[in-house]
């Protein structure tokens, strides 16, 4: 599962490039696409407006580190 933080407007969000039906991958995708899911704080969503947002990239990265099991589970 590729997890990455990215800027969405003025805020940063946690995203994944994996759909809910896909098995985990061991390699990064060959290229990034506009199709990604966002973390809501409880689950992954395809609705970008539901994303949990952060004021800075370091804050989003720290959330992923602190909640890694929840985000990847």
N, CA, C and O atoms as a GROMACS GRO file, in nm:
protein
  292
    1UNK      N    1   0.085  -0.117   0.000
    1UNK     CA    2   0.000   0.000   0.000
    1UNK      C    3   0.089   0.122   0.000
    1UNK      O    4   0.173   0.139   0.089
    2UNK      N    5   0.071   0.207  -0.098
    2UNK     CA    6   0.146   0.330  -0.102
    2UNK      C    7   0.072   0.440  -0.029
    2UNK      O    8  -0.037   0.479  -0.070
    3UNK      N    9   0.129   0.489   0.079
    3UNK     CA   10   0.070   0.598   0.156
    3UNK      C   11   0.158   0.720   0.137
    3UNK      O   12   0.280   0.712   0.148
    4UNK      N   13   0.095   0.832   0.107
    4UNK     CA   14   0.171   0.952   0.086
    4UNK      C   15   0.088   1.072   0.128
    4UNK      O   16  -0.034   1.072   0.117
    5UNK      N   17   0.157   1.174   0.177
    5UNK     CA   18   0.088   1.298   0.212
    5UNK      C   19   0.103   1.392   0.094
    5UNK      O   20   0.209   1.399   0.031
    6UNK      N   21  -0.002   1.464   0.065
    6UNK     CA   22   0.002   1.557  -0.049
    6UNK      C   23  -0.079   1.681  -0.017
    6UNK      O   24  -0.168   1.680   0.067
    7UNK      N   25  -0.046   1.788  -0.087
    7UNK     CA   26  -0.117   1.913  -0.068
    7UNK      C   27  -0.246   1.910  -0.148
    7UNK      O   28  -0.249   1.869  -0.264
    8UNK      N   29  -0.352   1.953  -0.081
    8UNK     CA   30  -0.484   1.961  -0.145
    8UNK      C   31  -0.536   2.102  -0.114
    8UNK      O   32  -0.595   2.125  -0.008
    9UNK      N   33  -0.514   2.193  -0.204
    9UNK     CA   34  -0.550   2.332  -0.178
    9UNK      C   35  -0.454   2.392  -0.077
    9UNK      O   36  -0.332   2.389  -0.098
   10UNK      N   37  -0.506   2.445   0.033
   10UNK     CA   38  -0.425   2.508   0.136
   10UNK      C   39  -0.382   2.411   0.246
   10UNK      O   40  -0.302   2.447   0.333
   11UNK      N   41  -0.432   2.289   0.244
   11UNK     CA   42  -0.404   2.192   0.350
   11UNK      C   43  -0.335   2.068   0.294
   11UNK      O   44  -0.322   2.053   0.172
   12UNK      N   45  -0.292   1.981   0.384
   12UNK     CA   46  -0.228   1.855   0.345
   12UNK      C   47  -0.317   1.740   0.388
   12UNK      O   48  -0.381   1.745   0.493
   13UNK      N   49  -0.322   1.636   0.307
   13UNK     CA   50  -0.404   1.518   0.336
   13UNK      C   51  -0.320   1.392   0.319
   13UNK      O   52  -0.215   1.394   0.254
   14UNK      N   53  -0.368   1.284   0.377
   14UNK     CA   54  -0.302   1.154   0.366
   14UNK      C   55  -0.375   1.076   0.258
   14UNK      O   56  -0.498   1.066   0.260
   15UNK      N   57  -0.300   1.021   0.163
   15UNK     CA   58  -0.361   0.952   0.050
   15UNK      C   59  -0.300   0.814   0.029
   15UNK      O   60  -0.192   0.784   0.080
   16UNK      N   61  -0.371   0.732  -0.046
   16UNK     CA   62  -0.319   0.604  -0.089
   16UNK      C   63  -0.355   0.583  -0.236
   16UNK      O   64  -0.455   0.635  -0.285
   17UNK      N   65  -0.272   0.508  -0.304
   17UNK     CA   66  -0.297   0.479  -0.446
   17UNK      C   67  -0.362   0.343  -0.464
   17UNK      O   68  -0.379   0.298  -0.577
   18UNK      N   69  -0.397   0.277  -0.356
   18UNK     CA   70  -0.453   0.142  -0.362
   18UNK      C   71  -0.605   0.146  -0.344
   18UNK      O   72  -0.655   0.215  -0.256
   19UNK      N   73  -0.675   0.073  -0.425
   19UNK     CA   74  -0.820   0.064  -0.408
   19UNK      C   75  -0.850  -0.041  -0.302
   19UNK      O   76  -0.763  -0.120  -0.267
   20UNK      N   77  -0.970  -0.042  -0.251
   20UNK     CA   78  -1.007  -0.136  -0.145
   20UNK      C   79  -1.007  -0.280  -0.191
   20UNK      O   80  -0.996  -0.371  -0.109
   21UNK      N   81  -1.020  -0.305  -0.323
   21UNK     CA   82  -1.025  -0.442  -0.374
   21UNK      C   83  -0.887  -0.500  -0.402
   21UNK      O   84  -0.872  -0.622  -0.414
   22UNK      N   85  -0.786  -0.416  -0.414
   22UNK     CA   86  -0.653  -0.462  -0.452
   22UNK      C   87  -0.578  -0.527  -0.336
   22UNK      O   88  -0.595  -0.489  -0.220
   23UNK      N   89  -0.498  -0.623  -0.370
   23UNK     CA   90  -0.407  -0.682  -0.273
   23UNK      C   91  -0.288  -0.589  -0.255
   23UNK      O   92  -0.257  -0.511  -0.345
   24UNK      N   93  -0.221  -0.593  -0.140
   24UNK     CA   94  -0.104  -0.508  -0.120
   24UNK      C   95   0.004  -0.535  -0.224
   24UNK      O   96   0.020  -0.648  -0.271
   25UNK      N   97   0.075  -0.430  -0.260
   25UNK     CA   98   0.182  -0.440  -0.360
   25UNK      C   99   0.316  -0.419  -0.292
   25UNK      O  100   0.326  -0.348  -0.191
   26UNK      N  101   0.418  -0.480  -0.346
   26UNK     CA  102   0.552  -0.463  -0.291
   26UNK      C  103   0.633  -0.359  -0.366
   26UNK      O  104   0.741  -0.322  -0.322
   27UNK      N  105   0.581  -0.312  -0.478
   27UNK     CA  106   0.652  -0.213  -0.559
   27UNK      C  107   0.566  -0.088  -0.576
   27UNK      O  108   0.444  -0.094  -0.577
   28UNK      N  109   0.634   0.025  -0.589
   28UNK     CA  110   0.565   0.151  -0.613
   28UNK      C  111   0.506   0.152  -0.753
   28UNK      O  112   0.559   0.085  -0.842
   29UNK      N  113   0.396   0.224  -0.775
   29UNK     CA  114   0.340   0.231  -0.910
   29UNK      C  115   0.438   0.298  -1.005
   29UNK      O  116   0.519   0.380  -0.964
   30UNK      N  117   0.429   0.262  -1.133
   30UNK     CA  118   0.518   0.318  -1.234
   30UNK      C  119   0.497   0.468  -1.249
   30UNK      O  120   0.592   0.542  -1.276
   31UNK      N  121   0.374   0.513  -1.231
   31UNK     CA  122   0.346   0.657  -1.240
   31UNK      C  123   0.227   0.689  -1.152
   31UNK      O  124   0.142   0.604  -1.125
   32UNK      N  125   0.222   0.812  -1.107
   32UNK     CA  126   0.110   0.856  -1.024
   32UNK      C  127  -0.007   0.896  -1.113
   32UNK      O  128   0.012   0.946  -1.224
   33UNK      N  129  -0.125   0.873  -1.063
   33UNK     CA  130  -0.245   0.913  -1.136
   33UNK      C  131  -0.328   1.005  -1.046
   33UNK      O  132  -0.295   1.023  -0.929
   34UNK      N  133  -0.433   1.060  -1.100
   34UNK     CA  134  -0.522   1.145  -1.021
   34UNK      C  135  -0.620   1.062  -0.939
   34UNK      O  136  -0.696   1.117  -0.860
   35UNK      N  137  -0.618   0.930  -0.956
   35UNK     CA  138  -0.709   0.843  -0.882
   35UNK      C  139  -0.641   0.802  -0.752
   35UNK      O  140  -0.543   0.727  -0.753
   36UNK      N  141  -0.694   0.852  -0.642
   36UNK     CA  142  -0.640   0.815  -0.512
   36UNK      C  143  -0.750   0.828  -0.407
   36UNK      O  144  -0.851   0.895  -0.428
   37UNK      N  145  -0.728   0.762  -0.295
   37UNK     CA  146  -0.822   0.765  -0.184
   37UNK      C  147  -0.761   0.847  -0.071
   37UNK      O  148  -0.639   0.856  -0.060
   38UNK      N  149  -0.844   0.908   0.012
   38UNK     CA  150  -0.798   0.992   0.121
   38UNK      C  151  -0.836   0.931   0.256
   38UNK      O  152  -0.934   0.858   0.268
   39UNK      N  153  -0.756   0.962   0.357
   39UNK     CA  154  -0.780   0.914   0.492
   39UNK      C  155  -0.873   1.010   0.564
   39UNK      O  156  -0.849   1.131   0.565
   40UNK      N  157  -0.980   0.957   0.625
   40UNK     CA  158  -1.078   1.041   0.694
   40UNK      C  159  -1.054   1.051   0.844
   40UNK      O  160  -1.118   1.130   0.913
   41UNK      N  161  -0.961   0.971   0.894
   41UNK     CA  162  -0.938   0.962   1.038
   41UNK      C  163  -0.987   0.830   1.092
   41UNK      O  164  -0.947   0.788   1.201
   42UNK      N  165  -1.074   0.764   1.015
   42UNK     CA  166  -1.128   0.634   1.055
   42UNK      C  167  -1.121   0.530   0.944
   42UNK      O  168  -1.115   0.410   0.970
   43UNK      N  169  -1.121   0.577   0.818
   43UNK     CA  170  -1.123   0.485   0.704
   43UNK      C  171  -1.074   0.558   0.580
   43UNK      O  172  -1.056   0.680   0.580
   44UNK      N  173  -1.053   0.481   0.472
   44UNK     CA  174  -1.017   0.538   0.342
   44UNK      C  175  -1.145   0.573   0.266
   44UNK      O  176  -1.243   0.500   0.274
   45UNK      N  177  -1.143   0.683   0.194
   45UNK     CA  178  -1.260   0.729   0.119
   45UNK      C  179  -1.217   0.776  -0.020
   45UNK      O  180  -1.107   0.829  -0.037
   46UNK      N  181  -1.303   0.758  -0.117
   46UNK     CA  182  -1.278   0.808  -0.252
   46UNK      C  183  -1.328   0.951  -0.268
   46UNK      O  184  -1.308   1.012  -0.373
   47UNK      N  185  -1.392   1.005  -0.164
   47UNK     CA  186  -1.444   1.141  -0.167
   47UNK      C  187  -1.341   1.235  -0.104
   47UNK      O  188  -1.322   1.233   0.017
   48UNK      N  189  -1.276   1.314  -0.185
   48UNK     CA  190  -1.167   1.399  -0.139
   48UNK      C  191  -1.211   1.497  -0.030
   48UNK      O  192  -1.130   1.533   0.056
   49UNK      N  193  -1.336   1.539  -0.032
   49UNK     CA  194  -1.386   1.635   0.067
   49UNK      C  195  -1.395   1.574   0.208
   49UNK      O  196  -1.402   1.649   0.305
   50UNK      N  197  -1.393   1.444   0.220
   50UNK     CA  198  -1.399   1.377   0.350
   50UNK      C  199  -1.263   1.366   0.417
   50UNK      O  200  -1.254   1.318   0.530
   51UNK      N  201  -1.158   1.408   0.350
   51UNK     CA  202  -1.022   1.390   0.399
   51UNK      C  203  -0.997   1.463   0.530
   51UNK      O  204  -1.042   1.576   0.550
   52UNK      N  205  -0.924   1.396   0.618
   52UNK     CA  206  -0.871   1.460   0.738
   52UNK      C  207  -0.761   1.553   0.690
   52UNK      O  208  -0.676   1.511   0.611
   53UNK      N  209  -0.760   1.677   0.736
   53UNK     CA  210  -0.662   1.772   0.683
   53UNK      C  211  -0.566   1.820   0.792
   53UNK      O  212  -0.597   1.818   0.911
   54UNK      N  213  -0.449   1.863   0.747
   54UNK     CA  214  -0.344   1.909   0.835
   54UNK      C  215  -0.291   2.042   0.781
   54UNK      O  216  -0.294   2.066   0.660
   55UNK      N  217  -0.243   2.128   0.872
   55UNK     CA  218  -0.194   2.260   0.832
   55UNK      C  219  -0.056   2.254   0.769
   55UNK      O  220  -0.016   2.346   0.698
   56UNK      N  221   0.018   2.145   0.796
   56UNK     CA  222   0.154   2.136   0.741
   56UNK      C  223   0.186   1.993   0.702
   56UNK      O  224   0.126   1.898   0.751
   57UNK      N  225   0.283   1.979   0.612
   57UNK     CA  226   0.329   1.848   0.571
   57UNK      C  227   0.390   1.770   0.689
   57UNK      O  228   0.360   1.652   0.703
   58UNK      N  229   0.473   1.832   0.774
   58UNK     CA  230   0.526   1.758   0.888
   58UNK      C  231   0.417   1.707   0.983
   58UNK      O  232   0.430   1.599   1.039
   59UNK      N  233   0.310   1.784   1.000
   59UNK     CA  234   0.200   1.740   1.087
   59UNK      C  235   0.131   1.616   1.029
   59UNK      O  236   0.097   1.523   1.103
   60UNK      N  237   0.111   1.615   0.899
   60UNK     CA  238   0.049   1.498   0.834
   60UNK      C  239   0.140   1.378   0.842
   60UNK      O  240   0.094   1.267   0.871
   61UNK      N  241   0.269   1.396   0.818
   61UNK     CA  242   0.364   1.286   0.827
   61UNK      C  243   0.372   1.231   0.969
   61UNK      O  244   0.381   1.109   0.987
   62UNK      N  245   0.369   1.317   1.068
   62UNK     CA  246   0.374   1.272   1.207
   62UNK      C  247   0.248   1.192   1.243
   62UNK      O  248   0.257   1.094   1.316
   63UNK      N  249   0.133   1.233   1.193
   63UNK     CA  250   0.010   1.157   1.216
   63UNK      C  251   0.023   1.015   1.160
   63UNK      O  252  -0.016   0.918   1.226
   64UNK      N  253   0.078   1.003   1.040
   64UNK     CA  254   0.096   0.870   0.980
   64UNK      C  255   0.190   0.786   1.066
   64UNK      O  256   0.162   0.669   1.092
   65UNK      N  257   0.301   0.845   1.112
   65UNK     CA  258   0.395   0.770   1.197
   65UNK      C  259   0.329   0.724   1.326
   65UNK      O  260   0.346   0.609   1.367
   66UNK      N  261   0.254   0.813   1.390
   66UNK     CA  262   0.191   0.782   1.518
   66UNK      C  263   0.074   0.684   1.504
   66UNK      O  264   0.042   0.613   1.600
   67UNK      N  265   0.012   0.678   1.388
   67UNK     CA  266  -0.108   0.596   1.368
   67UNK      C  267  -0.088   0.495   1.254
   67UNK      O  268  -0.184   0.458   1.187
   68UNK      N  269   0.035   0.452   1.235
   68UNK     CA  270   0.068   0.366   1.121
   68UNK      C  271  -0.018   0.240   1.114
   68UNK      O  272  -0.067   0.205   1.006
   69UNK      N  273  -0.036   0.172   1.225
   69UNK     CA  274  -0.115   0.048   1.224
   69UNK      C  275  -0.260   0.075   1.182
   69UNK      O  276  -0.320  -0.004   1.110
   70UNK      N  277  -0.315   0.184   1.228
   70UNK     CA  278  -0.454   0.218   1.194
   70UNK      C  279  -0.466   0.256   1.046
   70UNK      O  280  -0.559   0.213   0.978
   71UNK      N  281  -0.373   0.336   0.997
   71UNK     CA  282  -0.377   0.383   0.859
   71UNK      C  283  -0.353   0.269   0.760
   71UNK      O  284  -0.415   0.266   0.653
   72UNK      N  285  -0.266   0.176   0.794
   72UNK     CA  286  -0.235   0.066   0.702
   72UNK      C  287  -0.321  -0.057   0.724
   72UNK      O  288  -0.316  -0.150   0.643
   73UNK      N  289  -0.399  -0.061   0.830
   73UNK     CA  290  -0.480  -0.179   0.863
   73UNK      C  291  -0.604  -0.196   0.786
   73UNK      O  292  -0.677  -0.293   0.807
   0.00000   0.00000   0.00000
